[in-house]
Amino acid sequence: MRFEVSVTAISWIPSEAIAGLPKLPFELGVGHYDEPPPDQLAPGDLERLRDEDRFREANFLQAWVDVDEGKIVDHGYSGSGLVGSTTFRVGPKSIVVPGVAFETLRAEPEVGGESVRFVQTVGGRAGFPAPRRVSSKPFFRVHSATAWTTLGLTIHADGSSEHELIGASAFPRHWIYDDEGKLALKSGTVDFKTWYRESHGERTPWGNEDSPAVVAAAESELERQLSAQLMSNAKKSPRRSLKPGEALVEQGQPGSDLYLILDGVFVVEANGEDLAEVGPGAIVGEQALLQEGARTATLRARTPARVAVIEADALDTDALSTLAGTRGRSS
């Protein structure tokens, strides 16, 4: 019997992912941020999204094992990688510059008694020049920085499987989809400055270095719907930046604001215990609005983080109650 399983990573540029001078083309409308990928992937979606200039790279790791009498007798890779293009718009005209795809890296499968682990790296760079100073020799680069993901997939003899985001470039955002095409994980941080200056040459998987990925569970479908609603009205809302270890809110303290996590991962703490972690796209702070204004947990940044501060009346009580019911305590 053959079991074929997949895991997919889509790398895309979210709004507000770039700061400083490099964001100028985006603000002028010459370049563009990417619309968030869909929550669910269907067959053919990767090719469609690539053709619509909706992502930078996609890592489609698909693999199979043949099982006979409960033992794995054969195995192999069957996935692929896709690299997108970049569309520049100048007035009524547009120029499409194809990306440069790097060789897909596939590790020799790790064969155990009842499972096989597969590892695949996909990535590339933009096809247009990006002259800049970098942090290592030759200290100046013309080509743009390299973006990538490294996925892991373990398939067991009973057909069950697990997937993981092993490594990834610090930029852009990476979304991970399970075998059924459902959004499951996200990279927790985006660091354009580090990526722009360091992700080249030897400091990539095609040299001799990968970058460990900070991973967060995907937020609920309800949160994604509410986040889209909030962001459409939150362009001018205050932002807060936090350092690792800094608290966004403290348990027991009064509070009347909601927060939309734009980047970073927070630990939810209550009564001295770590209860959960929340990452980009999550809406937090609703419990205090439902329980007489007292924060029911501490939210502490595990990584550098940015949040949008949302006024309490941005969501009605029914939406807050439904949100609170989708998960445990979140301040």
C-alpha positions, -999 to 999 in steps of 0.1 A, spaced: 0 0 0 13 35 -9 8 65 14 15 99 -2 15 130 21 23 166 16 31 198 35 32 232 18 49 266 27 39 299 11 62 329 15 45 363 11 50 399 20 24 412 45 16 448 49 38 467 74 65 441 70 91 466 58 102 497 76 124 527 67 136 537 32 132 503 16 94 506 20 92 537 -2 85 518 -35 56 500 -17 42 533 -4 44 549 -38 26 519 -54 55 509 -75 60 476 -57 33 459 -37 26 439 -5 9 406 -10 -27 399 -3 -28 371 24 -29 336 9 -62 316 14 -69 297 46 -74 265 25 -54 253 -5 -71 233 -33 -54 215 -62 -40 240 -86 -40 269 -62 -2 272 -60 1 277 -98 -28 301 -98 -14 322 -69 20 323 -86 6 335 -119 -13 362 -100 19 374 -83 5 365 -48 37 350 -32 74 350 -34 81 313 -30 61 281 -24 77 249 -10 55 219 -19 71 189 -1 53 158 -11 66 123 -4 54 87 -3 61 54 14 52 19 2 41 -4 30 39 -42 29 28 -63 59 32 -33 82 68 -25 71 80 3 48 96 -13 18 101 18 -5 99 56 -3 106 88 -23 100 124 -29 74 137 -54 70 174 -46 83 206 -62 92 242 -56 77 274 -72 92 309 -73 70 339 -80 76 371 -99 75 408 -89 52 432 -106 63 469 -107 36 494 -116 45 528 -130 14 548 -139 -9 527 -161 19 503 -171 33 473 -153 65 453 -156 67 417 -144 102 405 -134 104 367 -128 121 355 -97 153 335 -98 147 299 -85 175 282 -67 181 244 -68 156 225 -47 176 208 -19 164 174 -7 181 156 21 186 119 20 155 104 36 160 93 72 147 57 73 136 43 107 120 10 116 84 23 110 88 58 96 107 79 70 116 116 75 119 138 44 135 173 44 132 198 15 144 234 10 130 257 -17 139 293 -23 153 320 -46 156 357 -50 139 385 -69 150 389 -104 157 427 -102 189 442 -87 190 454 -51 223 472 -45 231 474 -8 257 471 19 257 437 37 272 425 70 299 401 56 323 398 27 322 412 1 302 438 21 283 449 -10 257 430 -30 239 437 -62 215 408 -63 186 408 -39 186 387 -7 176 351 -7 143 338 8 136 302 16 118 276 37 130 242 49 102 218 56 103 184 73 77 156 68 77 123 86 54 95 73 47 64 94 39 29 83 3 33 94 -1 63 71 -1 89 98 24 118 95 38 150 111 52 181 95 75 209 107 90 242 96 127 234 103 142 266 90 133 298 71 147 331 60 139 360 84 118 376 57 90 374 44 62 357 63 58 320 58 25 301 61 24 263 65 -4 241 52 -10 205 62 -18 175 39 -54 186 36 -44 221 25 -55 237 58 -34 265 72 -17 251 103 14 271 112 30 305 107 65 319 110 62 341 141 85 369 132 95 390 102 129 408 103 134 426 70 166 444 82 184 412 92 173 394 60 183 423 37 218 425 51 226 389 60 207 364 38 232 358 9 260 336 -1 272 312 26 245 324 50 218 305 32 211 267 28 229 268 -6 260 279 13 263 262 47 237 278 69 200 277 76 181 299 100 159 283 127 123 294 124 102 308 152 68 291 147 34 299 160 1 280 156 -23 296 131 -50 317 146 -87 306 144 -107 312 112 -128 337 133 -97 356 142 -87 359 106 -121 372 97 -121 397 125 -84 407 118 -93 416 82 -122 437 95 -100 454 121 -71 461 97 -94 477 72 -101 503 99 -68 502 118 -44 519 94 -40 548 118 -45 530 151 -15 532 175 12 506 173 33 492 201 67 476 198 79 452 225 112 436 233 116 400 243 105 396 280 84 428 280 48 425 291 20 438 268 -6 435 297 -3 422 333 -27 399 350 -49 417 375 -43 452 360 -72 472 345 -74 473 307 -99 484 281 -80 479 248 -78 450 224 -46 441 206 -40 427 171 -6 409 169 11 421 138 44 403 144 60 382 171 50 356 196 36 361 231 34 337 260 1 337 279 9 335 316 -16 331 345 -9 325 382 28 319 374 21 293 347 26 294 310 -7 285 294 -2 290 257 15 310 229 -1 333 204 14 348 173 7 370 142 -30 374 134 -42 367 169 -66 391 187 -59 394 224 -73 413 254 -110 404 250 -113 387 284 -108 420 302 -136 436 282 -160 408 291 -150 406 328 -153 440 343 -120 454 329 -94 432 348 -68 414 328 -71 377 334 -35 368 322 -2 383 314 9 385 278 47 385 276 67 389 244 89 358 236 103 375 206 105 411 193 69 420 187 45 446 172 8 450 179 -20 473 168 -39 489 197 -76 485 190 -103 504 208 -128 483 228 -158 493 207 -142 481 175 -159 447 181 -194 442 196 -200 420 226 -212 390 206 -180 390 186 -159 392 217 -178 364 234 -175 342 204 -138 350 202 -133 342 239 -151 309 235 -127 297 207 -97 294 230 -86 296 266 -77 326 287 -60 354 267 -62 384 290 
